[in-house]
Amino acid sequence: MQQDIQAIHEKIQKESTFVDSLMTEISKVIVGQNYMIERLLIGLLSNGHVLLEGVPGLAKTMAVKTLSSAIQTKFQRIQFTPDLLPADLLGTQIYDQRDGGFSVKKGPIFSNLILADEINRSPAKVQSALLEAMMERQVTIGDTTFPLGDPFLVLATQNPIEQEGTYPLPEAQVDRFMLKLNIGYPSKDEELEIMRRNTRGAFPTVNPVVNPEAIKKARSVVSEIYIDEKVERYIVDIVFATRNPDEYGLPDLKPLIAYGGSPRASIYLAMAGKAHAFLRHRGYVTPEDIRAVGMDVLRHRVIVTYEAEAEEISTEDVVRKILNNIEVP
């Protein structure tokens, strides 16, 4: 087993060389926000979609655009608006008068990196149009199914403070996102640097430093990272504690949780934990990796009751208590 881990470790050293270059290019434009950038890379390495939530002006959109500029791949920014239609996203069939047949005009979803900007500004029918693309990596137009490119990643943003003219994301769609990030404000020093950069008038150019093939190879290595059975059981215990907290010595959480995490939560915890280990050039997953990504994987999968909302107890409060009380192997 030690030899296997050593072999994986050597692979990681070889295939993760682009990570530092990628971080360097992104830091040319984005000041701070290391948490957000690292989680975007975890999504990229795990083939998992990411939902970014934060107040306006925290560089959510800029971070996604900068990441796409550093990768030699197709990028599309889609601005979600109340009048957007599913066909505007996926494409449609167009009637050709010359031969009396229909041809398919593909929509902007046929790219590798999709920035779904302010995704909660479109009604449910448009949001639901993303479901097949996000989960199956394919789109059906008429009676024809078209595969999407590889890699294919949806990076969506939403504003949590402005509710007028917005539509809550359906739970089925929110569950498709591997990670949900809550983006916070920069530190005082970071904000000073942001102010200086944006008042000089000259913006740096981001150079592409990695291609899709390198990302595919890195994903293959990530999937090989060793995860011990004790860590696997630790993951399952965390997810089961969101469903049956009383069985884990947390009976006070039982009336606060309406729905716990699905099996997708266990899968994504393991995948994100492996990617987190990869970013640290490690060939095995530790419980600390799981704790590091636990909140981002679970905050949108645990639904609290009206009683919890009345007591101003958030999903994050519940998840944090579970992570702090489950025995670490």
N, C-alpha and C positions, 0 to 999 in steps of 0.2 A: 504493500500500500504506500509506503514511504517513497518507493521508486516511482510509483504512478504520480503522486503529488509533485515530486521533483520534475517529472517530465512535463506535467501541466504548467508548473512554474516557469520552466524554460520556454514553453510556447507563449505564455503570457508576456514574458520579457520581450519576445520577438514581435508579437502582434499588437502590443500596446504602445509601441513607440510613437504612434500618431497622436495619442491622447494629449501628451504635453504640448505638441505643436498646435493641436486644436485649441487647447486652453489658452495658449499664448496669443493666437490670432483673435479669439473672442475677447480677451482682456484688452486688446487694442481699442475696442469700442465700449465694452461694458465694464464699468467700475464696480468692484465688489460683486455682490449677488452670487457668490461662489456656490451657495446652496442651490440656487435655481439652475445654474449652469451644469453643476454635477448631476442633478436630477434629470435634466434634459439628455445628458450623455447616457445615463442609466436607461432611459426610455429607448434611446437609439440602439444601445447594445443589447437590450432585451426584446427588441421588436414590440415595444409597448407604447401605447398612446399616452399623452400627458395633457392634463388640464391645469392651466395656470390661473389662479384667482388672486386678485389684488387691486387696490385702488389705482386710478389712472396715474401715469407718470412714473411707474416703477421699472420701466424698460422691458416689460414682458414681450411686447411685439418686437422690439429692437433685438432682444436676445435671440428670438427664433429666427429673425431675418439674418442676423450675424452668423448664427450656426449654419444656416443654409448656404451662406456665402463662402464659408470655410470648407464646404463639402462640394465636390464636383458632381452635382446631381440636379435634377429638375425640381424647381420650387414654385409653389403657387400660394399667393395670399388671397383668401376669400373673405370679404367683408360681409358679415351676416347682418341683414337688415330685415325689417318686418315684411317687406314686399318680395323677399327672395323666394323663388320656387324650387322644388326638387330638381326640375330640369335644368335650372341655372347652375346647379351643383354637379349633377351626374352627366348631363347631356340629354339629347332627345333624338327622335326619328324625324327626318325631314323628307317631305314628299317631293319627288323629282318628276316634273311634268313631262320630261322628254321620254322617259321609259315607263312611266306610270308606277314606279317602285319607290321604296323608302330607303334612305341611306342614314347612317348613324353619325351624328355630330357629337363627339365626345366633349364632356365638360371639364372644368378645371381640376376635378378630383383625380384625373389621370396624370398625376405627378408623383414624385417620391416623397417630398416633404410638403405637407399641407399646413398652412397657418390659418386656422379657423378663428378669425378675429371677432371678439364679442359674440361668441356662439349663442349666447342666451338672448340675442336680439331677434332671432327668427322663430316663427311658430313651430309647434311640435312636428308637423308634417315634414318640414325641412330638416330638423334635427334627426328625425327618424330615418331620413334618407341616407344618413351616414352609417346606420347600424350594420348593414351588409358589408359596406366597404371596410369598416373598422375591424369587424370580426372575421369575415371570410376573405378579405383582401381581393374582392371582386365586386363588380357592379353589373346589375341586370337592367338593360334598356330594351323595352319591348319584350321579345321572346329570346333575346340573345344575351348571354353572360360573357362579360369581358374581364379577364384577370388584370389586376393592377400591378404596377411595377414593384420591384424589389431593390432597395427597401421602400416601404410605404409607411409613413408615420404621420398621424394627425396630432398637431400641437395646437391646442385651443386655449383661448383666453376668455375670461369673463370678469365683469365688474360687480363686486359684491354689494356696493353701497347704493347704486342707482337702480331702483326697481321699476320705475315708470317706463313702459314700452319694452319690457323684457319678459321672457317666458322661461319658467324653471325647466331645467333639463329633465327629461324623463329618467326614472331610476334605471331603466334598462340600458339607456345610453351612457349614463354616468358610470355604470359598472363596467363598461367597455374600456374606460380609461385605466391604465395600469396605475398611474400616480395622479393624485390631485395635490397641487402645491399651493400653499398660502404664502404669497410673496410679501415680505415686510419692507419697512423703510431702511435706507442705507444708514450707516453710522455717520457721525459728524464729519470725520476726516474724508470718508467716501463722498459725502455730499459736496464737500469743498472741492474735491477733485472733479466731480461731475460738473459743477458750476464753472470751473476754470476751463475744462475741455470744451464746453458748449458755448462759451463766450469768446473763444479765440477765433471761431469761424472756419477753422480747417479741421476736417474730419479724416481720420486715417482710413486707408483702403485695406479691406480684409482679403487676403489671398487664399485660394483653395489649397488645402494641404492634405486632403485625404479623398480617396475615391470610393465609390460604392463597393468595389471588390474588397478593399481593406476592411470595410465595416462588416461585410459578410464573413470574412475570415475571423474577425474578432468575435462575432456572434457565435461562430462555431466553437471557438476556444472557451467563451463564456459558458456555453452549455456543458463543457467538459469539467468545469471547476468542481472540485470535490466538496460534497456536503454530507457530513456525518449523520448517521441515523438519529443521534441524540438531538442534533440541530433540527432535523426534519420533524421530530416529535415535538420539539419546542415550538415550531411554526404551527403545527396542528393544534397544540394546546392554546396558543394565542387566539386562533380563529374560533375554536370551540368555546373559549371563554366569552367571546362576543355573543354566542348563542345561548349558552347555559352557564352564566357567571356563578350561580349558586354552587355548582359542582367544583368550582375552583376557589372556594372560600370568599366569594364576593357576592353574597346574597343581596346586599344593598343596591347592586346594579340591576337586578332582575326587573324591577318595575320601571327602570329608566330606558331599557333597550326594547324597541319594537321589533327590529329585525337585525340579526347579526350578519357577519360576513359569509359570503357564499364560498363554495370550493374554489372559485376563481381567486379569492383572496389568498388562499394557501399557495396556489400556483404562482401568483404574482409576487408573493413574499419571497418564495424560493428563487425565482428568476431575478428579482431586483437585488436580493442578497448576493447572488453570484456576480452580477454586474458591479455591485458596490465593492466586492472583493477584487474584481478585475481592475478597477480604477486605482486600487492600492497595490497593484502588481502582486497579488497573492493568489495562490492556487487552491485555496480552501476557504469555506465560509465559516465565520465565527458567529456566536450569538449577538455580538456587537453589530455585525453587518445587518442582522435582522432587526434589531432595535433601531438602527439608524434609518431604515426605510419603512419601519412599521407604521408610523403615523401617516406617511404619504400614501401607503397602500390601503389603509383602513379608514381614513377620515371620511371618505365618501361612500363607504360600504356598510357602516354601522348607522342604523336609523334610530334616533331616540324617540321616546314617547312624548305625548303632550304634557305629561307630568314632569318630565325632565325639562322641557321648554319652559314650563311655568316656574320651575325652580332655577331657571337660567343656567342649566347644566348642558354644555355643548357636547357634540360627538367627540371632540378632541379631549374633553375632560374624562369621558368614559374610556376612550382608547388609552389615554395616558395612565389611568389607574390600572387597567389590565396589564399594560406593558411593565408597570412597576411592581406588580404582584405575582405574575407568573414566574415560577422558579426557573432560573437560568441554569442550563446544564454546564 
